[in-house]
Amino acid sequence: MNIVVLKFGGTSVADIPKIKNIALKIKLEVEQGNKVIVVVSAMSGVTNNLIDLVKNTSDIPPYSEYDTVISTGEQITSALLAIALEKISIKARSWLGWQIPIVTDKTHGKSVIEKIKVDNISKDLEINQVAIVSGFQGVSSENRITTLGRGGSDTTAVAMAASFLAVRCDIYTDVDGVYTTDPRIVKSAKKLDIITYEEMLELASQGAKVLQTRSVALAMKYDVNLRVLSSFEDLPGTSIVKEEKNMEKSEISGIAHSLNEAKITLHGVPDQPGQAAEIFGTLAQHSINVDMIVQSSSINHEVTDITFTIPETDLIIAEKEIKELQKKISFNKFTSDTNVVKISVVGNAMRTQSGIAKTMFETLAGNQINIHVISTSEIKISVLISSDYYELAMRSLHSAFGLDV
Amino acid sequence: MNIVVLKFGGTSVADIPKIKNIALKIKLEVEQGNKVIVVVSAMSGVTNNLIDLVKNTSDIPPYSEYDTVISTGEQITSALLAIALEKISIKARSWLGWQIPIVTDKTHGKSVIEKIKVDNISKDLEINQVAIVSGFQGVSSENRITTLGRGGSDTTAVAMAASFLAVRCDIYTDVDGVYTTDPRIVKSAKKLDIITYEEMLELASQGAKVLQTRSVALAMKYDVNLRVLSSFEDLPGTSIVKEEKNMEKSEISGIAHSLNEAKITLHGVPDQPGQAAEIFGTLAQHSINVDMIVQSSSINHEVTDITFTIPETDLIIAEKEIKELQKKISFNKFTSDTNVVKISVVGNAMRTQSGIAKTMFETLAGNQINIHVISTSEIKISVLISSDYYELAMRSLHSAFGLDV
């Protein structure tokens, strides 16, 4: 069976005319002889409205109930799309997470998929019935509805593609592919025809919002033939592949930025073993992801400064926990700064080509942009800078790495 | 265990402040030592919006998908109420139809409950956790979501009360009980403290919209201690009981009216056996409920006229089928009239007291109101009249039967 998975995001199913338009796109796939699994998000705006309902009820909702509320958005879209397909004589039915089932762990609000049963949907595919899967949701071993976190429908789509050994997994969205950088900030941003899983993974985790990071990691793990393309225009999009075919391309694939950053510095931390473990252990206990970390070299081997970044949305709770920590660790004081942006340059070629860090730092220095923190991976360099300069930084880096042409 | 079932309708959970208010009401029940099962409707307006979404997608939606869409309203309310209860430190969790499960047949859109599993919720009740049940929904043997028809949450509540042997089933709504007639039409309408199942059944099926007819029939069958009361005022409401305790009350309990009526007359039907069976069999095949029927006595034993009423909403399909029938039965012509209203007087005392029909017909005649069709049951007399006179008819009957005082 030639199984294809098609995923449509919130803007692609934003209203009934758009849902009917999607139905026509699916009809074409069916007519080409493909067995089609569709994954849908909630109609755009719906999930936010549902979250508001929950927040207005309680600031500390049980996440099992939170999931029960917000999973309804995808439930509605999947059934409406099945209705739209039946209307144009294409056999279809909706599948909720618990009906398939997509079994997850019990971490409500950001569950991890443990197992997908293929038997039920396979029977549908055999009789050429389109399976419309509600994205973003699963069911726990306790029979409660779970959700996979914001953007989780991408993960649903990739997981379905992996489980059903789909020949391709097409992510339809409101942009026509993955760009070298955010086109709203850098006018000369170019669409990429192709990008490797690892590059996409870095771009996604560094703030490019085209795909949920987890979905890219999953696609890489199971070698899913992933594509990002526009649901409004008939364009080829961007393919996400195992290895870069085009060796002639510029060394950098893209430049990402993240505004949701807060910098925290602990001043005068005793320079003794175990201090860092105490600090970051406490933050981890509260599910706060620490990203960049830098420790100043201790001059007199007595005290040091530790600077790190966390999501700005976690700052209030982090500050509370750090205040508590002062009872255990006698650092002098701590400061925080939310007026920072992380800029990352990503490229698979970094593995083999040197000089990229040099180009990056020179370019920023040439524009009088001060670097607060630096972090690197095999295929990425990230810098934290003042948010006043982030557009300038992105434009000048885009140009310096030859991405404008 | 002292189990109580509380049902809250759409206006009682219309917004977050109202949901929080309901939570306080439930808290009182818990504090009195009761084990509480709550059944909730969708927030008012939500179900209609969902139906509009479906209708805008297709005029012939598969009802399995229709149910998947419209059941989300109750799903949201049940989880929000659980959140509101947890917020005030009352243990609670939401239960969807498929989680309990409430197993129904496969008649999507108007399913019948076959079985309710009590084990899962019983465990909750044992640890004093409030069970918040999504009304109106169930699950079929095919694991698809089903719904019980408009007003189906009443039926969910009564079915839960019957299955859990609840000591009472309180239906909270936006009126403070059952009235002798519609207070919007007859200013002197009085609230009834008590009414029998059978009277309530007749009133509900004759157009009084306080309770879904099916729920009353179910309460009668399982002897559920049913009460209708206001969620906004602290008043005793109306109890629906097996036998009338107060023998002194006036013979008539209430006067109902139904505007959703259409009258059809088939003129010159051959006066031969099997003609009526042919006509009503055809309508039954299309799920059209025929209510009042009258056949004129045939003068020359050759032809007769047959008049009957159906819901006005079924008129278009009925007219189409009757036109088809003319190929089989050679009646002269048919006429239809939607400018009619059915008025019913209901009272358990009719079983033993005569003269009620006489009072009814005299009252209408005294006001120059012509009667088109009459039908009766043991405890009810219904007449079909021109809709021009229905308010006058209701007021004068309310007065004639001594209900004003």
HADDOCK unambig.tbl for C-alpha pairs under 7 A between the chains (distance, minus, plus):
assign (segid A and resid 16 and name CA) (segid B and resid 56 and name CA) 6.86 0.50 0.50
assign (segid A and resid 16 and name CA) (segid B and resid 57 and name CA) 6.13 0.50 0.50
assign (segid A and resid 54 and name CA) (segid B and resid 80 and name CA) 6.45 0.50 0.50
assign (segid A and resid 56 and name CA) (segid B and resid 16 and name CA) 6.85 0.50 0.50
assign (segid A and resid 57 and name CA) (segid B and resid 16 and name CA) 6.12 0.50 0.50
assign (segid A and resid 57 and name CA) (segid B and resid 80 and name CA) 6.83 0.50 0.50
assign (segid A and resid 57 and name CA) (segid B and resid 83 and name CA) 6.79 0.50 0.50
assign (segid A and resid 57 and name CA) (segid B and resid 84 and name CA) 5.79 0.50 0.50
assign (segid A and resid 58 and name CA) (segid B and resid 83 and name CA) 6.65 0.50 0.50
assign (segid A and resid 58 and name CA) (segid B and resid 84 and name CA) 6.50 0.50 0.50
assign (segid A and resid 58 and name CA) (segid B and resid 87 and name CA) 6.21 0.50 0.50
assign (segid A and resid 61 and name CA) (segid B and resid 83 and name CA) 5.55 0.50 0.50
assign (segid A and resid 62 and name CA) (segid B and resid 83 and name CA) 6.49 0.50 0.50
assign (segid A and resid 65 and name CA) (segid B and resid 79 and name CA) 5.01 0.50 0.50
assign (segid A and resid 65 and name CA) (segid B and resid 83 and name CA) 6.64 0.50 0.50
assign (segid A and resid 68 and name CA) (segid B and resid 76 and name CA) 6.97 0.50 0.50
assign (segid A and resid 68 and name CA) (segid B and resid 79 and name CA) 6.24 0.50 0.50
assign (segid A and resid 69 and name CA) (segid B and resid 75 and name CA) 6.79 0.50 0.50
assign (segid A and resid 69 and name CA) (segid B and resid 76 and name CA) 4.80 0.50 0.50
assign (segid A and resid 69 and name CA) (segid B and resid 79 and name CA) 6.14 0.50 0.50
assign (segid A and resid 72 and name CA) (segid B and resid 72 and name CA) 5.78 0.50 0.50
assign (segid A and resid 75 and name CA) (segid B and resid 69 and name CA) 6.79 0.50 0.50
assign (segid A and resid 76 and name CA) (segid B and resid 68 and name CA) 6.96 0.50 0.50
assign (segid A and resid 76 and name CA) (segid B and resid 69 and name CA) 4.79 0.50 0.50
assign (segid A and resid 79 and name CA) (segid B and resid 65 and name CA) 4.99 0.50 0.50
assign (segid A and resid 79 and name CA) (segid B and resid 68 and name CA) 6.24 0.50 0.50
assign (segid A and resid 79 and name CA) (segid B and resid 69 and name CA) 6.13 0.50 0.50
assign (segid A and resid 80 and name CA) (segid B and resid 54 and name CA) 6.47 0.50 0.50
assign (segid A and resid 80 and name CA) (segid B and resid 57 and name CA) 6.84 0.50 0.50
assign (segid A and resid 83 and name CA) (segid B and resid 57 and name CA) 6.79 0.50 0.50
assign (segid A and resid 83 and name CA) (segid B and resid 58 and name CA) 6.65 0.50 0.50
assign (segid A and resid 83 and name CA) (segid B and resid 61 and name CA) 5.54 0.50 0.50
assign (segid A and resid 83 and name CA) (segid B and resid 62 and name CA) 6.48 0.50 0.50
assign (segid A and resid 83 and name CA) (segid B and resid 65 and name CA) 6.64 0.50 0.50
assign (segid A and resid 84 and name CA) (segid B and resid 57 and name CA) 5.80 0.50 0.50
assign (segid A and resid 84 and name CA) (segid B and resid 58 and name CA) 6.52 0.50 0.50
assign (segid A and resid 87 and name CA) (segid B and resid 58 and name CA) 6.23 0.50 0.50
assign (segid A and resid 99 and name CA) (segid B and resid 143 and name CA) 6.83 0.50 0.50
assign (segid A and resid 143 and name CA) (segid B and resid 99 and name CA) 6.84 0.50 0.50
